[in-house]
């Protein structure tokens, strides 16, 4: 290499490093508020009494706050007054970070698939202060989240070493570590508000609710407590969806034989709307709006249907009764909205008749009150069984007016598409009964109108706020009502009216009118300024990946927004399609979700009334990839390249070289006993790890010398994973050697000012006893994560890492050995309490080896178990024959379950059940969270956090049988065999539908 080249590289590398650091900082800055249950923070229903700083916005309710308070006082009972005053602030601050709105980031819990920290991440300076004042309280904080013996080994080796102590506790993100996260102005400026991008666009997320629909034009609910919703397709089908997302296989209504439509993209004819009677449980009627051809004459028809006598999920097709028919001069501008107002009357919204510019008559159809086209109609359909199909409400504004039709409620509309009625503020009721409509424009503007009785909305004299027909526009008698908002065609060319959000789950959205545009796919919002009465506009955009990184959320949708909807609880949805044809199964229903704030737990709980089903249920499977499952957009720099390919297969890891741990010598003490022999020279061992394109926690295998216990049973090797990619570069696994050195060091000279109340484990027995560990506990269904004790080295330049080991010199209390005060190797703190009942680790417990080598520390950090023989969550090979032979372990009971995970995690995996002497899988058909809870309880967990379908947690081999299908549980069964299900071995699914669960 020439000197010029070398100088060029030396000059370029610092700039490249700076660029990488800036990108890393930008990535860090995009983290978002999130709780440990993977949901947004909230305002608790009752003020917090202990962690008061999070009473307005955080992740704790009053019950959690009281739980943290009890844990705090349990820990502080080990201190006298002076110790309480010194250490209480540190303990309280650390414990209360579970309530922080950034708790998921502090605990590294933003990704449900990675290990979680046991304690929140601290800033380095704060950690130094904590170490100096109260370092020995670390074991007290850890004993509630795992085995005291297990964490004694960890804390004993790091409490005397400030660097290693803070390597364990530090969060290497200066913005989000505690306490910097509290003082960061940028993070806390709009905390709890709807997040915005740099342009001011409101960032929301979506949840896929239904798919495979053919131009879904309407979605309504029955308001009968069942929380069903009814979805109409332009083709003429109406489907019933239950509250759990499943669809009844038989249609609620099938009018495909009568509906006039075509395959043409953008055809406005077809089945356009449905409305259920407000008292559907008593009146049992539904009303529909659709296009029809009668003797080659196109019309719109509004009909009435009656429910079948013994089936609330199907209309009697023979009961159709025509309420109203209007001849359509052209095939476009058909209107298509039906609504029941708060007054109980049926509102019908018609179009102006079509073509362009409303060319019919002198003033057009919309301004002509002697025609029903271009109008808002209001009729009374109550008590019509023995008389005419409808009557005219007595207060209709043009009743009795000469040459005006009495059905007209408002006029001057062009082609109103999607209207809604405001439920009103949940607390004050303000705004209730207001009727909002989107009116599609002609050439320049789209508008949103607030419908009032007798109102003239200006078409064709005006389009939006501007004049369209100048002669009509200058007519002084026009007296039109202006829209509350209008937008030009550079934003969109076909408005789709929406709803004002009045639901419970997303309090930030209360009072926000959300609507969209069919042509541009733009989502928009309006917020009323109560003082001025004006409506303020904000565009809605999809949140970035970090913003929407919550379970089940997505941040993309199909462009053509056909309609908006509201469920029985007031939550908002919109219906869109990727191909605007009545025959294309490209329609999807999305639920609108605000990831910045949610309602307090328990506030929005609903219990749907039971629904009698005739027929089968078709379960919903989302097609869009959840944001939380998306692969990172940045990948490590590849070390090798290959030709362009579409798949990459991870090679199985190489067999790791075992690390031989040489026990350090016993410590010398200032006693009358003979000192211990000198230490042997430190052993240097090497292990090899494998780094692939997807970075996984590194596992260092350790072999303890001079142990008589048998190794635990091994887990079958997971299959290689196939990763789909379109990149031209294939990243292959890179083998990186890592050298671990173990040596003994001398104690740190500093003495902390905060001590535990009582010390345990005599020095003469500590170093000779093998490490005794128990599996770590889990919170919120996540494996606990232990922070690395050393800064990780770059993969490209491995260097030997020297781990400084030190014995934590622990002593027995003077109460137990008053005759040997010199046995205490650490001087007592002035406020050291001598209450024997407050002991953290009692002397009668088995002695603990406090020499923890780096390999063991890393295994603790990764949340792995240093298992005894026969313990742990092992995945055993399928046994041959029927059951186990006697004398070789406990015989498995029929109906036993296990979770099979490629990552070896015990709280999640593919569900397998033991029946007839073999393990088999369970199909995801009808499998809900109640069935998942039955599985989790069998395994010792409390509940099922999530049910993963479509083999999301892995599918079994072909030689593994599918044993159960169509499992329906109530949640209280002791086994899946007690649930409603198909016969054992009978199924109609494949391993691609193996169900998995995540327990907690």
BELRAPE-V524452 format. One record per backbone hydrogen bond with DSSP energy under -0.5 kcal/mol. CO is the residue of the C=O (numbers start at 0). NH is the residue of the N-H. Records with the same first field share a line. If there is no record, write none. Layout:
CO->NH / NH
This chain:
1->5
2->6
3->7
4->8
5->9
6->10
7->11
8->12
9->13
10->14
11->15
12->16
13->17
14->18
15->19
16->20
17->21
18->22
19->23
20->24
21->25
22->26
23->27
24->28
26->29
27->30
33->103
34->37
37->550
38->34
40->597
41->43 / 57
49->51
50->53
51->54
57->41
60->64
61->65
62->66
63->67
64->68
65->69
66->70
67->71
68->72
69->73
70->74
71->75
72->76
74->77
75->78
79->83
80->84
81->85
82->86
83->87
86->90
87->91
88->92
89->93
90->94
91->95
93->96
94->97
95->98
96->99
98->58
99->102
100->33
101->105
102->106
103->108 / 109
104->107
105->120
106->116
109->111
110->113
115->784
120->177
121->170
122->126
123->127
124->128
125->129
126->130
127->131
128->132
129->133
130->134
131->752
133->136
134->137
136->140
137->141
138->142
139->143
141->144
144->776
146->150
147->151
148->152
149->153
150->154
151->155
152->156
153->156 / 157
154->157 / 158
157->160
159->161
160->164
161->165
162->166
163->167
164->168
165->169
168->121
169->171
170->172
172->175 / 176
176->180
177->122
178->181 / 182
179->182 / 183
182->184
183->187
184->188
187->190
189->192
194->202
196->199
200->196
201->203 / 540
203->542
204->592
205->553
206->590
209->588
212->214 / 586
213->233 / 234
214->216 / 233
217->231
219->229
224->608
227->221
228->240
229->219
230->238
231->216 / 217
232->235
233->270
235->254
236->232
237->251 / 252
238->230 / 240
239->247
240->228
241->244
245->241
246->617
251->314
252->237
254->257 / 258
258->260
261->581
263->266
269->271 / 290
272->288
274->286
276->279
278->281 / 282 / 283
279->283
283->306
284->276
285->304
286->274
287->302
288->271 / 272
289->300
290->259
291->293 / 298
292->294
293->296
295->297
296->293
297->327
298->291
299->325
300->289 / 302
301->322 / 323
302->287
303->320
304->285
305->315
307->310
310->307 / 313
313->307
314->316
315->305 / 318
316->319
320->303
323->301
325->299
326->328
332->352
336->348
338->340 / 346
340->343
344->340 / 346
345->378
346->338
347->349 / 376
348->335 / 336
350->373
352->329
358->360
359->363
364->367
365->411
366->368
367->370
368->404
371->374
373->411 / 412
374->349 / 376
375->408 / 409
376->347
378->345 / 380
379->390
380->383
383->386
390->379 / 392
392->395
395->398
397->400
400->403
404->407
406->377
407->397
408->453
409->375
410->456
411->458
413->351
414->439
415->417
416->496
417->437
419->435
421->432
424->428
428->431
429->424
430->433
433->421 / 435
434->450
435->419
436->438 / 448
437->416 / 439
438->446
443->488
445->486
446->438
447->483 / 484
448->436 / 450
450->434
451->454
454->410 / 456
455->480
457->460 / 461
459->468
460->467 / 468
462->465
465->462
467->469
468->472
469->473
471->474
474->477
479->481
484->447
486->445
487->490 / 491
493->517
494->496
495->515
498->500 / 513
500->510
504->598
505->508
506->509
508->511
510->512 / 527
511->500 / 513
512->525
513->498
514->523
515->495
516->520 / 560
521->516
522->539
523->514
524->537
525->512
526->535
527->529
528->532
533->528 / 535
535->526
537->524
538->201
539->522
540->203
543->547
545->548
547->549
549->552 / 627
552->626
553->205
558->560
559->561 / 576
562->574
564->572
566->569
569->501 / 502
570->566
571->591
572->564
573->589
574->561 / 562
575->587
576->559
578->580
579->265
580->583
583->214 / 585
585->577
586->212
587->575
588->208 / 209
589->573
590->206
592->204 / 594
597->42
599->602
601->604
605->607
610->612
612->614
615->248
616->618
617->246
625->628 / 629
626->629
645->724
647->649 / 722
657->659
658->660 / 702
659->661
660->662 / 704
668->670
682->684 / 741
684->739
686->737
688->735
689->691
690->733
692->694
697->699
698->700
700->658
702->660
720->649 / 722
721->723
722->647
726->644
728->730
729->731
733->690 / 735
735->688
737->686
738->740 / 800
739->684
740->802
742->804
753->135
761->764 / 765
762->766
765->768
770->772
778->781
781->778
782->115
784->117
793->796
799->801
800->740 / 802
801->803
802->742 / 804
804->744
806->808
807->809
812->815 / 816
816->819
819->822
820->823
822->824
828->831
830->79 / 832
833->835
834->837
835->838
839->841
841->844
847->849
849->851
850->852
852->856
853->857
854->858
855->859
856->860
857->861
858->863
859->862
860->785
864->866
867->870
871->873
873->875
874->715
880->882
884->887
892->895
895->913
897->899 / 911
898->900
899->909
900->903
906->998
908->996
909->899
910->921
911->897
912->914 / 919
913->894
914->917
917->914
919->912
920->962 / 963
921->994
923->926
924->966
925->927
927->931
928->932
929->933
930->934
931->935
932->936
933->937
934->938
935->940
936->939
942->944 / 999
945->947 / 997
946->948
947->995
948->951
950->953
952->909
956->959
958->960
960->920 / 962
962->984
963->922
964->981
965->967
967->979
974->977
975->978
979->967
982->985
984->986
989->992
990->993
992->923
993->950
994->910
995->947
996->908
997->944 / 945
